[in-house]
Amino acid sequence: MAGADINELARDTPENARRRALAGQQVFDFIEQQLAKPVIAAVNGVALGGGCELAMACTFRIAADTAKFGQPEINLGLIPGFAGTQRLARLVGRAKAMELILTGNPITASQALAIGLVNRVVPAADLMNESRALAVELAAKAPLALRYAMEAVNNGLEMPFADACQFEAALFGMAVATEEHEGVLTPGTPRALFDARPVGPRSFYAVSPDGQRFLVNSLQGDGRSSITLVQNWSAALNP
């Protein structure tokens, strides 16, 4: 899969091109952040430009041994526009991302695996079977636990480490408060790690075991949860 129509871009204005980029980013953000489910990219063939950016927005990338990846926009006097500069650097590191983006050179599936761009490389004939097997494995997991784990990783990467750890702890508490883990916990394990006070149908104030206080807005309209550290507890409970 490739990206935009080059002939169409040649006739575009800067403002239209900016809007096109933002529209593509919104779609890929939905896949990565708002869908709240693991998405598997089964790459068989060439994933260049927007195709590579789409694959990077997915949770897992399984590549056929014949696949190739790259961001060749520089060869057309352009740069990636669907968040390729950002996701590539986060996946493979700044140095390798710079190399791929500034040279525009494609890489093989084995090279993509070596730098962490893909999760697995399999024979082309086995690609869909391997992808389906992973999908079946993921489908057997607790849905909310999958969602919270993805939120912890995706959102935590954008936070200072200490804040990300607090975010993870709050999501952990929310997972414990669900019923998905029943049968897994040993008898006598507490049902929740939080002393929670509901403040709405999907929100509550919570206190972690170490005394940290949070406002948790669970499962918002965009499919994500937000957790805010509360500094003034009295004011929060008595607005």
C-alpha positions as CSV (number, residue, x, y, z in Angstrom):
1,M,0.0,0.0,0.0
2,A,1.2,3.5,-0.9
3,G,0.1,6.9,0.2
4,A,-1.3,10.0,-1.5
5,D,-1.9,10.6,-5.2
6,I,1.3,12.4,-6.3
7,N,-0.4,14.1,-9.3
8,E,-3.2,15.4,-7.0
9,L,-0.7,16.7,-4.6
10,A,1.1,18.6,-7.3
11,R,-2.1,20.6,-7.9
12,D,-2.8,21.1,-4.2
13,T,-2.5,24.3,-2.2
14,P,-0.5,24.5,1.1
15,E,-3.7,24.9,3.1
16,N,-5.5,21.9,1.4
17,A,-2.4,19.8,1.8
18,R,-2.3,20.7,5.6
19,R,-6.0,19.7,5.9
20,R,-5.3,16.5,4.0
21,A,-2.5,15.6,6.4
22,L,-4.6,16.4,9.4
23,A,-7.5,14.2,8.0
24,G,-5.1,11.3,7.5
25,Q,-3.7,11.8,11.0
26,Q,-7.2,11.7,12.5
27,V,-7.9,8.4,10.9
28,F,-4.7,6.9,12.1
29,D,-5.1,8.3,15.6
30,F,-8.5,6.6,15.7
31,I,-6.9,3.3,14.9
32,E,-4.1,3.7,17.4
33,Q,-5.9,5.6,20.3
34,Q,-9.6,5.6,20.0
35,L,-10.6,2.2,18.7
36,A,-9.5,0.8,22.0
37,K,-8.9,-2.6,20.5
38,P,-5.6,-4.2,19.2
39,V,-5.3,-3.9,15.4
40,I,-3.0,-6.2,13.4
41,A,-1.4,-5.1,10.2
42,A,-0.6,-8.1,8.0
43,V,1.9,-6.6,5.5
44,N,2.3,-8.5,2.3
45,G,4.2,-6.6,-0.4
46,V,5.2,-2.9,-0.3
47,A,4.2,-0.5,2.5
48,L,5.6,2.9,1.5
49,G,4.7,6.4,2.5
50,G,1.1,6.4,3.8
51,G,1.1,2.6,3.7
52,C,4.0,2.5,6.2
53,E,2.3,5.2,8.3
54,L,-0.9,3.1,8.4
55,A,1.0,0.0,9.5
56,M,2.7,2.0,12.3
57,A,-0.6,3.1,13.6
58,C,-1.6,-0.5,14.2
59,T,-0.9,-2.3,17.4
60,F,1.0,-5.2,15.8
61,R,2.8,-5.5,12.5
62,I,3.3,-8.9,11.0
63,A,5.3,-8.9,7.8
64,A,5.7,-11.4,5.0
65,D,9.3,-12.1,4.3
66,T,8.8,-10.4,0.9
67,A,7.5,-7.2,2.4
68,K,9.3,-3.8,2.2
69,F,8.8,-0.6,4.2
70,G,9.8,3.0,3.8
71,Q,9.1,6.7,3.8
72,P,10.2,7.8,0.4
73,E,8.5,11.2,0.5
74,I,11.9,13.1,0.5
75,N,12.5,11.8,-3.0
76,L,9.5,13.8,-4.1
77,G,10.5,17.0,-2.2
78,L,8.0,16.1,0.5
79,I,7.9,14.8,4.1
80,P,5.6,12.2,5.7
81,G,2.3,13.9,6.5
82,F,0.3,11.2,8.4
83,A,2.4,11.4,11.6
84,G,5.1,9.2,10.0
85,T,7.9,11.4,11.4
86,Q,6.5,11.0,14.9
87,R,5.5,7.3,15.0
88,L,8.6,6.1,13.2
89,A,10.9,7.9,15.7
90,R,8.9,6.4,18.6
91,L,9.1,2.9,17.2
92,V,12.7,2.7,16.0
93,G,14.5,5.6,17.7
94,R,15.6,9.0,16.4
95,A,18.7,8.0,14.6
96,K,17.2,5.2,12.5
97,A,14.0,7.3,11.8
98,M,16.2,10.1,10.5
99,E,18.0,7.7,8.3
100,L,14.9,6.2,6.8
101,I,13.1,9.6,6.4
102,L,16.0,11.6,5.1
103,T,17.3,9.0,2.6
104,G,13.9,7.7,1.6
105,N,15.4,4.3,1.1
106,P,13.1,1.3,1.6
107,I,14.1,-1.6,3.9
108,T,13.3,-5.3,3.8
109,A,11.1,-7.2,6.3
110,S,14.2,-8.6,8.0
111,Q,15.7,-5.1,8.4
112,A,12.3,-3.8,9.7
113,L,12.3,-6.6,12.3
114,A,15.9,-5.8,13.3
115,I,15.1,-2.2,14.1
116,G,11.8,-2.9,15.8
117,L,9.5,-1.6,13.1
118,V,7.6,-4.9,12.9
119,N,6.8,-7.6,15.4
120,R,7.3,-10.7,13.4
121,V,8.4,-11.8,9.9
122,V,6.9,-15.0,8.5
123,P,6.9,-16.8,5.1
124,A,4.5,-15.1,2.8
125,A,2.3,-18.2,2.5
126,D,1.8,-18.2,6.3
127,L,1.1,-14.5,6.8
128,M,-2.7,-14.6,7.2
129,N,-2.6,-17.8,9.3
130,E,-0.1,-16.2,11.7
131,S,-2.2,-13.0,11.8
132,R,-5.4,-14.8,12.5
133,A,-3.7,-16.9,15.2
134,L,-2.6,-13.7,17.0
135,A,-6.1,-12.2,16.6
136,V,-7.6,-15.3,18.2
137,E,-5.1,-15.2,21.1
138,L,-5.9,-11.5,21.7
139,A,-9.7,-12.1,21.5
140,A,-9.4,-14.5,24.4
141,K,-8.0,-11.7,26.7
142,A,-10.1,-9.5,28.9
143,P,-11.3,-6.6,26.7
144,L,-11.0,-3.9,29.4
145,A,-7.6,-5.1,30.4
146,L,-6.4,-4.9,26.8
147,R,-7.8,-1.4,26.6
148,Y,-6.2,-0.2,29.8
149,A,-2.8,-1.8,28.9
150,M,-2.9,-0.1,25.5
151,E,-3.8,3.3,27.1
152,A,-1.0,2.9,29.7
153,V,1.6,2.3,26.9
154,N,0.4,4.8,24.4
155,N,-0.4,7.7,26.8
156,G,2.5,6.9,29.1
157,L,5.0,7.5,26.4
158,E,3.8,11.1,26.2
159,M,4.2,11.7,30.0
160,P,7.1,12.1,32.3
161,F,8.1,8.7,33.8
162,A,6.8,9.5,37.3
163,D,3.4,10.7,35.9
164,A,3.2,7.7,33.6
165,C,3.7,5.3,36.6
166,Q,0.9,7.0,38.4
167,F,-1.3,6.7,35.3
168,E,-0.5,3.0,35.1
169,A,-1.3,2.5,38.8
170,A,-4.7,4.2,38.4
171,L,-5.5,2.1,35.4
172,F,-4.4,-1.0,37.3
173,G,-6.9,0.0,40.0
174,M,-9.7,0.4,37.5
175,A,-8.9,-3.1,36.1
176,V,-9.1,-4.6,39.5
177,A,-12.4,-3.0,40.0
178,T,-13.9,-4.8,37.0
179,E,-15.2,-8.3,37.0
180,E,-13.1,-9.5,34.1
181,H,-10.4,-10.9,36.4
182,E,-12.7,-13.1,38.5
183,G,-11.3,-16.6,38.7
184,V,-7.8,-15.2,38.4
185,L,-7.3,-13.6,41.7
186,T,-6.8,-15.8,44.7
187,P,-9.5,-15.9,47.5
188,G,-9.3,-13.0,49.8
189,T,-7.7,-10.6,47.3
190,P,-9.4,-7.1,47.6
191,R,-11.9,-6.3,44.9
192,A,-10.4,-2.9,44.4
193,L,-7.2,-1.0,45.3
194,F,-9.0,2.3,45.5
195,D,-11.3,4.0,48.0
196,A,-13.6,5.6,45.3
197,R,-16.3,8.2,45.5
198,P,-18.5,8.4,42.4
199,V,-19.2,11.9,41.1
200,G,-21.0,10.9,37.9
201,P,-22.1,7.9,35.8
202,R,-18.6,7.5,34.5
203,S,-16.4,9.4,36.9
204,F,-15.1,9.0,40.4
205,Y,-12.5,10.4,42.8
206,A,-10.1,7.7,43.9
207,V,-7.4,7.3,46.6
208,S,-4.5,5.0,45.9
209,P,-2.9,3.0,48.7
210,D,-0.1,5.5,49.0
211,G,-2.6,8.4,49.5
212,Q,-2.4,9.8,46.0
213,R,-5.8,11.3,44.9
214,F,-7.1,11.1,41.3
215,L,-10.1,12.1,39.3
216,V,-10.9,9.2,36.9
217,N,-13.1,9.8,33.9
218,S,-13.7,6.3,32.6
219,L,-14.5,5.4,29.0
220,Q,-15.1,8.8,27.5
221,G,-16.8,9.3,24.2
222,D,-13.5,9.1,22.3
223,G,-13.0,5.6,23.7
224,R,-10.3,6.6,26.2
225,S,-10.0,7.2,29.9
226,S,-8.4,10.2,31.5
227,I,-6.9,10.3,35.0
228,T,-6.0,13.5,36.7
229,L,-3.9,13.9,39.9
230,V,-6.0,16.1,42.3
231,Q,-4.0,18.6,44.3
232,N,-6.8,20.2,46.3
233,W,-8.9,17.3,47.5
234,S,-11.3,19.3,49.6
235,A,-12.1,21.7,46.8
236,A,-12.5,18.8,44.4
237,L,-15.1,17.0,46.6
238,N,-16.9,20.3,47.6
239,P,-16.9,22.5,44.5
